[in-house]
Amino acid sequence: MVVKDGVTVGEGTTEPRPGKHAEPIALAVAGKATKGATLYSSLEPHAFQGVAPPCTEIIIDAGISTVISPIEDPNPNVSGNGFRQLQAAGIKVVRDATEEQIKRACKIIEGFTHHLNTRRPLISLKLAISLDGKIATRTGDSQWITNEYSRAKVHEMRRGADAVITGIGTVIADNPRLTSRTTDGSPTGRPLLRVVVDTDGRMPSDAAILHEPGDILWVVGKNTDVESNSTSVNIHQAGLVNGKVDLAEVVDLLGEKGLHNVMVEAGGGLAGAFLENDLVDEVAVFISPKIIGGSTAPGPFAGLGISAIEDAVKIQNITHQALDDDILIQGSITTK
Ligand SMILES: NC(=O)c1ccc[n+]([C@@H]2O[C@H](COP(=O)([O-])OP(=O)(O)OC[C@H]3O[C@@H](n4cnc5c(N)ncnc54)[C@H](OP(=O)(O)O)[C@@H]3O)[C@@H](O)[C@H]2O)c1
């Protein structure tokens, strides 16, 4: 964020590789107002020529006078060099921050840090459930379990994600678009990569997801041949585990593409498989005060489940938020 005379003149968010970093985006928005302005950055600006040019040089050239940034970049190619370069160019670097500000900055960059440590994106699983823990009725109807505020929040979450993964079951049942939109339906932010996990290549050519801006990664099994005449559809033939797409391979592939934050928005089949394979880092569960009932209406996680409560997947760092009469509970998985 670029601030001049107390007014925000530019904002930016880092794009997935090989996209731009937040700093040049915010500086470009600010234009001439960067001269003598203050730049707030969640993370130390990077100081080397990688996929993106060094942000430090762009900041120096833009005439920024002060950089406020609480966290040193954990990437060994930076670790303090960014701050040193800025100071050497006469820019004031302020690193003082409260514990709360540091916590918030760490949260903003947690996908980046996770990717740096694991080479995989941070996987957040989003669920919308009724009060009795169902994700759809016995006929498969799930639109809409949650209220408009929860759905707007999901669009906000998509805006901050690099990709959304779904399963072929959801594509066939709900025909979702999985884009980030405002409440009036207009697209917001950069188009997301949408990933469809579809072992046998059952995705219909008229699926709504295929007809929205943004790329599609169509992951099928290694023996499944599918074709698409759309340039925005990329096909990946993945290895199989128990006859279904190897999800760890999908996560690794997204990590290799440099994606940091990925959401899973799927039915119980794929969500359960992600959980069973220890591939989920965080959950975001929207709970609606509705009762669906019925023993055949699905819950959020298919599969075998556990037999003893002590083996339950534990969630920590819990936050909760009321969204009118819905509740959003978020947390990270501890048993990985
Ligand atoms: N409330 C919510 O948050 C929410 C969100 C989404 C969907 N839904 C509801 O969920 C229902 C659909 O559930 P679903 O389970 O069929 O959908 P899903 O989880 O989106 O897709 C499941 C399919 O994914 C494919 N898949 C590929 N690799 C897999 C793997 N390794 N493990 C597991 N599955 C794999 C399987 O089909 P192949 O074997 O053919 O590949 C499987 O049938 C619908 O009623 C929908 O409305 C609810």
The ligand as a Gaussian input file, in Angstrom:
#p B3LYP/6-31G(d) Opt

LIG

0 1
 N      -22.020000     -27.466000       0.772000
 C      -20.831000     -27.425000       0.178000
 O      -19.877000     -26.796000       0.649000
 C      -20.670000     -28.167000      -1.124000
 C      -19.594000     -27.841000      -1.964000
 C      -19.449000     -28.554000      -3.142000
 C      -20.353000     -29.550000      -3.459000
 N      -21.387000     -29.813000      -2.633000
 C      -22.347000     -30.904000      -2.931000
 O      -21.616000     -32.110000      -2.940000
 C      -22.262000     -33.020000      -3.806000
 C      -21.235000     -33.639000      -4.747000
 O      -20.361000     -34.402000      -3.953000
 P      -19.257000     -35.319000      -4.630000
 O      -18.520000     -35.994000      -3.546000
 O      -19.856000     -36.118000      -5.722000
 O      -18.388000     -34.209000      -5.359000
 P      -16.828000     -33.877000      -5.445000
 O      -16.168000     -34.138000      -4.151000
 O      -16.747000     -32.521000      -5.998000
 O      -16.308000     -34.873000      -6.531000
 C      -16.113000     -36.219000      -6.197000
 C      -15.474000     -36.906000      -7.383000
 O      -14.130000     -36.479000      -7.497000
 C      -13.457000     -37.456000      -8.274000
 N      -12.115000     -37.729000      -7.769000
 C      -10.983000     -37.698000      -8.496000
 N       -9.952000     -38.049000      -7.770000
 C      -10.406000     -38.331000      -6.549000
 C       -9.784000     -38.791000      -5.374000
 N       -8.476000     -38.985000      -5.298000
 N      -10.563000     -39.021000      -4.309000
 C      -11.888000     -38.784000      -4.342000
 N      -12.544000     -38.359000      -5.447000
 C      -11.793000     -38.133000      -6.545000
 C      -14.307000     -38.738000      -8.173000
 O      -14.876000     -38.978000      -9.450000
 P      -13.988000     -39.773000     -10.514000
 O      -13.573000     -41.041000      -9.845000
 O      -14.875000     -39.935000     -11.669000
 O      -12.845000     -38.884000     -10.789000
 C      -15.400000     -38.390000      -7.194000
 O      -16.614000     -38.997000      -7.502000
 C      -23.324000     -32.253000      -4.559000
 O      -24.590000     -32.532000      -4.001000
 C      -22.956000     -30.814000      -4.313000
 O      -24.087000     -29.981000      -4.334000
 C      -21.568000     -29.146000      -1.471000

